[in-house]
Amino acid sequence: MRETGRRGSDRAVRWALAVGALLMTVGVACGEDMGDVTSPGATSSGAASSGLAGTWVTAPGFDDVTMVLGEDGAFTWDNRTLESRATGTWTADATTLTFAFVEDEAFCPGGTLTWEYRLDGDTLTSEGVASTCGGPFVRGMWEFERQPGS
């Protein structure tokens, strides 16, 4: 559902700024080089063989987010901290994970967000590297834990 008016606009801006600040803070704190990222069996279609399909929840210290990467290439992003939700499709290769948001999203309508990622067992670490979402792009990192049974 798309929010309208000043409140919806403010929420989208706050959401983007919070995500950017968090990503920048964690990225600076971790100081990891994501240049040598691998994921066995990754495909350009985002299929389950990439090892990414499943339900992921942010590690402690991050916003309360659940990210579901469907085997069919669909994703949902639920940020309970900011009371926001985003949907669209995802694709992955050996080093990058790209989200394409649906047109009527409050966050990044019709745009894309690309992460470089590392999959280490049930931990997914990612760093934002590109965006067509508009507004300032702030590089930063996210860390997720795969949920049992996904």
Secondary structure, DSSP 4 states (H G I P E B T S, - for coil): ----HHHHHHHHHHHHHHHHHHHHHHHHHH----SS---TT--TT--GGGS--EEEEEPTTS--EEEEE-TTSEEEEEETTTTEEEEEEEEE-SSEEEEEE-TT-SSSTT-EEEEEEEEETTEEEEEEEEE-SSS-----EEEEEEPTT-
